[in-house]
Amino acid sequence: MIRRNLIQFSVCLLLIGLGFNNVSFGQLKAPKSKKATAKKAGTKNPATEKYIPGPLFETDEVLEFTLTGNLKEVFNDRSNDDPTYFPLKIEYIELNKSARSIPIRVRTRGHFRRMREHCNMPPIMININKDAKLGGTLFVKQNKLKLVTPCRDDDYVIREYLVYKIYNLLSPDCMKARLAKVTFNDETGKVKNQTKYCILLEDVDNAAQRNGNFLWDRKMTSPEGLQQDEYKKMTVFQYLIGNTDWSVPYLHNIKLSFKDSTSIPVALPYDFDHSGIVNAPYANPPEQLGLMSVRDRRYRGYCQEISQFEKTFALFNKLKDDIYKLYTNNPLLEDKYVKQTVKYLDDFYKVINNPKTAEREFTDPCTRRDKVAIGGYENQH
């Protein structure tokens, strides 16, 4: 018993040293076995087998398709933690003008956006039927896909899609996204047919396998134990977009992947609707941080000397024009939002290119005694 208490006390000291003051022993989970925590991405060994992705995410062209079936049942299934799968079909036109119909099953997913009081339409998980003949189709090599639906307005979906595109510029360790124009066709006639902009998100298994990686599902992983170049890229990116709604130890809006048991994990971020650059009307910063608005930036990485960020800041400067062009060259965005976003990006670049301001923004916050961990919801996925 004494030995056990000493171990727990040591773990507590470590977590306090990392700034996670609000973590209790009830939140700690016992380490799982390697077999349980290293989830294979696909059936082949990604470290030895080259993964060849399908064509779905190889273009930025807006994909148009129809979801057909009993959508009333789907949209009403929001209350329980074990949503039901419902049969639907994806219908679309291939480049050769041939009509395609792919059988799928879907369920609602997420937590905040699944709640009716927050969003008019819940986000959806798509599972393509195993017996679907996908050869020669746009969906070949796809199995699972997340469909990010508009919570209240199409504009915010488009804005979130562009955040994924920013991170695609920064790192291959990312989830690819494709903007889609989806017609929701309810066969029962009980739900009004509507066409909305949505985001198709690459399955995280495919994202890991694309980089020759496995998934790592272990909570309470220390940020210091991650691949540092990628970690700093990810944390500065979160600062750029004004996102504080994430946590590495809690795997909140973060996935981890690694090549093998001897390699260092990499963090893959996702879900950016609570970021300042999206500025959704329902978004609020975590109350623990004491921020007034999601537009207020706060660096949430761990403490490092500002000199450690030189390489990372150089990458953001190198990609500056490409990041701005995502907004200034996009005909789907309102002029007012483009101007606001350009200013928001300008503010970021003023910070990272001013040594004194950069040190204040990236070093001071991580030393605050009130630093907290954002645990997130229990049912994020």
C-alpha positions in Angstrom: 0.0 0.0 0.0 2.8 2.4 0.9 4.6 1.7 -2.4 1.3 2.2 -4.3 0.8 5.6 -2.6 4.3 6.7 -3.4 3.7 5.9 -7.1 0.5 7.8 -7.1 2.1 10.8 -5.4 5.0 10.8 -8.0 2.5 10.7 -10.8 0.6 13.6 -9.3 3.8 15.7 -8.9 4.6 15.0 -12.6 1.2 16.2 -13.7 1.3 19.3 -11.6 4.8 20.0 -13.0 3.3 19.8 -16.5 0.6 22.3 -15.5 -2.4 19.8 -15.4 -3.5 21.0 -11.9 -7.1 19.8 -12.3 -6.3 16.2 -13.0 -7.6 13.8 -10.3 -6.6 10.1 -9.8 -10.1 9.2 -10.9 -9.3 10.7 -14.3 -6.1 8.6 -14.7 -6.5 5.4 -16.7 -4.4 2.4 -16.1 -1.9 1.8 -18.9 -3.2 -0.6 -21.5 -1.1 -3.3 -23.1 0.8 -2.6 -26.3 -1.7 -4.7 -28.2 -4.6 -2.6 -26.9 -3.1 0.8 -27.4 -1.4 0.4 -30.8 -4.4 0.2 -33.2 -3.4 -1.0 -36.6 -4.3 1.3 -39.5 -5.6 -1.2 -42.0 -4.8 -4.9 -42.3 -1.2 -4.5 -43.6 1.9 -3.4 -41.7 2.1 0.4 -42.6 5.8 0.4 -41.8 6.6 -2.1 -44.6 3.6 -1.7 -47.0 3.3 1.4 -49.1 -0.2 2.8 -48.8 -1.8 4.0 -52.1 -4.7 6.3 -51.3 -7.8 6.4 -53.4 -8.8 9.4 -55.6 -11.4 11.0 -53.2 -9.0 13.4 -51.5 -6.6 14.0 -54.4 -8.4 17.1 -55.7 -9.9 20.3 -54.2 -12.8 20.4 -56.5 -16.1 20.6 -54.7 -17.8 17.1 -54.8 -21.5 17.0 -55.4 -23.5 14.0 -54.3 -26.9 13.0 -52.9 -27.6 11.1 -49.7 -30.9 9.2 -50.1 -32.9 7.2 -47.5 -34.9 7.7 -44.4 -33.2 10.8 -43.2 -35.9 11.6 -40.6 -34.7 8.5 -38.6 -31.1 9.6 -38.9 -31.6 13.2 -37.9 -33.8 12.3 -34.9 -31.3 9.8 -33.4 -29.4 12.3 -31.2 -30.1 11.4 -27.6 -28.2 8.2 -26.7 -24.6 7.4 -26.5 -24.9 4.4 -28.8 -26.5 5.8 -32.0 -28.1 3.4 -34.5 -26.8 2.8 -38.0 -29.3 3.4 -40.8 -29.1 2.3 -44.4 -28.7 5.1 -47.0 -27.0 5.4 -50.4 -24.6 7.9 -52.0 -25.6 8.9 -55.5 -23.3 10.9 -57.7 -22.1 11.4 -61.3 -18.6 10.2 -62.2 -16.3 12.2 -64.5 -17.3 10.0 -67.4 -20.9 11.0 -66.8 -22.0 7.6 -65.5 -24.4 7.6 -62.5 -23.2 5.8 -59.4 -25.1 4.5 -56.4 -23.1 3.2 -53.4 -24.8 1.5 -50.5 -23.8 2.9 -47.1 -24.9 2.9 -43.5 -24.8 6.1 -41.4 -25.1 7.1 -37.8 -25.0 10.4 -35.9 -21.7 11.2 -34.2 -19.9 13.7 -32.0 -21.3 15.4 -28.9 -21.7 19.1 -28.9 -22.8 19.3 -32.6 -25.0 16.2 -32.2 -27.2 18.0 -29.6 -30.4 19.4 -31.1 -30.2 22.5 -28.9 -26.9 23.4 -30.6 -27.2 22.4 -34.2 -30.0 22.0 -36.7 -28.3 19.0 -38.4 -26.1 16.4 -36.6 -22.7 15.4 -38.0 -22.6 11.9 -39.5 -20.4 8.9 -39.7 -20.5 7.1 -43.0 -19.6 3.4 -43.3 -19.5 2.0 -46.8 -21.0 -1.4 -47.1 -18.4 -4.2 -47.3 -20.1 -5.7 -50.4 -20.2 -2.4 -52.3 -18.5 -2.6 -55.6 -16.1 0.3 -55.5 -13.8 -0.5 -58.3 -13.5 2.4 -60.7 -15.4 4.7 -58.4 -14.4 7.9 -56.6 -14.8 6.0 -53.2 -12.4 3.1 -53.9 -10.2 2.4 -50.9 -12.7 4.2 -48.6 -14.4 2.5 -45.7 -15.3 5.0 -43.1 -15.7 8.8 -43.6 -16.9 11.6 -41.3 -19.4 14.0 -42.8 -19.2 17.4 -41.1 -22.7 18.9 -41.7 -23.6 22.6 -41.2 -24.5 23.3 -37.6 -26.5 26.4 -38.5 -25.1 27.9 -41.6 -23.0 26.7 -44.6 -20.5 29.6 -44.2 -19.0 28.1 -41.1 -18.6 24.7 -42.7 -16.6 26.3 -45.5 -14.5 28.2 -42.9 -13.7 25.0 -41.0 -12.8 23.2 -44.3 -10.2 25.9 -45.0 -8.6 25.3 -41.5 -8.0 21.7 -42.5 -6.4 23.0 -45.7 -4.1 25.2 -43.7 -2.8 22.2 -41.8 -2.5 20.2 -45.0 0.0 22.8 -46.1 2.0 22.5 -42.8 2.2 18.7 -42.3 1.5 15.4 -44.0 0.5 14.1 -40.6 -3.1 15.4 -41.0 -6.5 14.4 -41.9 -7.4 15.4 -45.5 -10.7 17.1 -46.2 -12.8 17.7 -49.2 -15.6 20.2 -49.5 -18.9 18.6 -50.7 -22.2 20.0 -51.8 -24.6 17.4 -50.5 -28.3 17.0 -51.4 -30.2 15.4 -48.5 -33.0 13.4 -50.2 -35.5 12.0 -47.7 -37.4 9.1 -49.3 -40.2 9.3 -46.8 -41.0 12.9 -47.6 -41.1 13.8 -43.9 -37.9 15.9 -44.1 -37.6 18.7 -46.6 -35.0 18.1 -49.2 -32.1 20.5 -48.9 -28.6 21.0 -50.4 -25.8 22.0 -48.0 -22.1 22.4 -48.0 -20.4 19.7 -45.9 -16.9 18.4 -45.3 -15.9 14.9 -46.1 -13.0 13.9 -43.7 -10.4 11.3 -44.3 -10.7 8.4 -41.9 -8.0 8.6 -39.2 -6.9 5.0 -39.9 -6.3 6.0 -43.5 -4.5 9.2 -42.5 -2.2 7.2 -40.3 -1.6 4.5 -42.9 -0.9 7.1 -45.5 2.1 8.1 -43.5 3.1 4.5 -42.7 1.9 4.8 -39.1 -0.2 3.0 -36.5 -2.7 4.8 -34.2 -1.9 5.3 -30.5 -5.0 5.5 -28.3 -3.4 5.9 -24.9 -4.5 8.9 -22.8 -2.3 10.9 -20.5 0.6 10.8 -23.0 3.0 13.7 -22.1 3.3 16.4 -24.8 7.1 16.3 -24.2 7.1 12.7 -25.4 5.8 13.6 -28.9 7.9 14.3 -32.0 8.9 17.9 -31.3 9.0 19.5 -34.8 5.5 18.2 -35.5 4.3 19.1 -32.0 5.5 22.7 -32.3 3.9 23.0 -35.8 0.6 21.7 -34.4 0.6 24.1 -31.3 1.6 27.2 -33.3 -1.1 26.3 -35.8 -3.6 26.1 -33.0 -2.5 29.5 -31.9 -2.8 30.9 -35.5 -6.4 29.7 -35.8 -7.3 30.8 -32.2 -8.2 27.3 -31.1 -7.9 26.3 -27.4 -10.3 23.4 -27.6 -7.8 20.6 -27.6 -5.7 18.4 -25.3 -2.9 15.9 -26.0 -3.2 14.1 -22.6 -6.9 13.7 -22.9 -6.9 13.0 -26.7 -9.4 15.8 -27.0 -9.7 16.7 -30.7 -6.2 15.0 -31.1 -5.2 11.7 -32.4 -1.7 10.1 -32.0 0.1 7.9 -34.4 3.6 6.3 -34.6 5.6 4.1 -36.9 6.5 1.4 -34.4 7.1 0.8 -30.7 10.5 2.4 -30.8 9.4 5.6 -32.6 8.0 8.9 -31.2 4.3 9.6 -31.5 2.9 12.4 -33.7 -0.2 14.5 -32.9 -3.0 14.9 -35.5 -5.4 17.7 -34.8 -9.1 17.8 -35.9 -12.4 19.6 -35.2 -11.8 23.3 -35.5 -15.3 24.7 -35.3 -14.6 26.4 -31.9 -11.6 28.2 -33.3 -11.4 32.0 -33.6 -10.8 31.9 -37.3 -14.0 30.1 -37.9 -15.8 32.2 -35.3 -19.0 30.1 -35.2 -21.9 31.8 -33.3 -22.2 28.9 -30.8 -18.4 28.7 -30.1 -17.0 29.7 -26.7 -13.5 29.3 -25.3 -13.2 26.8 -22.4 -14.3 28.6 -19.3 -11.2 27.4 -17.4 -9.0 29.7 -19.5 -10.8 32.9 -18.7 -10.8 34.2 -22.3 -13.5 36.6 -23.4 -13.9 35.2 -26.9 -12.7 32.5 -29.2 -11.0 35.2 -31.2 -8.6 35.7 -28.3 -5.5 33.7 -28.9 -3.8 31.7 -26.2 -0.7 29.4 -26.7 -1.4 26.1 -25.0 1.8 24.2 -25.6 4.3 23.4 -22.8 7.1 25.7 -21.8 10.1 26.1 -24.2 12.6 28.8 -24.8 11.5 31.1 -27.6 14.6 30.1 -29.6 13.1 26.6 -30.0 10.4 28.1 -32.2 12.7 29.6 -34.9 12.4 26.7 -37.3 8.6 26.5 -36.8 8.1 30.2 -37.3 10.3 30.0 -40.5 7.9 27.4 -41.9 4.9 29.6 -41.2 6.6 32.5 -42.9 7.5 30.3 -45.9 3.9 29.3 -46.3 2.4 32.7 -45.6 1.3 33.5 -49.2 -0.2 30.0 -49.6 -2.2 30.4 -46.4 -3.5 33.8 -47.3 -4.5 32.6 -50.8 -6.8 30.0 -49.3 -9.0 32.9 -48.3 -8.3 35.7 -50.8 -8.8 33.3 -53.8 -11.9 31.6 -52.5 -15.2 32.7 -54.3 -17.4 31.0 -51.7 -16.4 33.4 -48.9 -18.0 36.7 -48.2 -15.8 39.8 -48.7 -16.3 40.9 -45.1 -15.1 37.6 -43.7 -12.1 37.6 -46.1 -11.1 41.0 -44.8 -11.6 40.0 -41.2 -9.5 36.8 -41.7 -6.7 38.6 -43.5 -6.4 41.0 -40.4 -6.6 38.0 -38.1 -3.7 36.4 -40.0 -1.8 39.7 -40.1 -2.0 39.8 -36.3 -0.5 36.3 -36.1 2.4 37.2 -38.3 3.1 40.4 -36.4 3.5 38.2 -33.3 5.8 35.6 -34.6 8.0 38.1 -36.4 8.5 40.4 -33.3 10.9 38.7 -30.8 9.5 40.5 -27.8 5.9 39.9 -28.7 6.6 36.2 -29.6 8.3 35.6 -26.3 5.4 37.1 -24.4 2.8 35.1 -26.3 4.6 31.7 -26.5 6.5 31.7 -23.3 4.6 33.6 -20.6 1.3 31.7 -20.9 2.8 28.3 -20.4 4.3 29.3 -17.0 1.1 30.5 -15.5 0.0 28.7 -12.3 -3.6 28.5 -13.5 -2.8 26.4 -16.5 -5.4 23.7 -16.9 -6.1 20.6 -19.1 -9.1 20.6 -21.4 -10.6 17.2 -21.0 -13.4 17.6 -23.5 -16.5 15.5 -23.8 -16.7 11.7 -23.2 -18.2 11.1 -26.6 -16.2 13.0 -29.1 -16.1 10.5 -32.0 
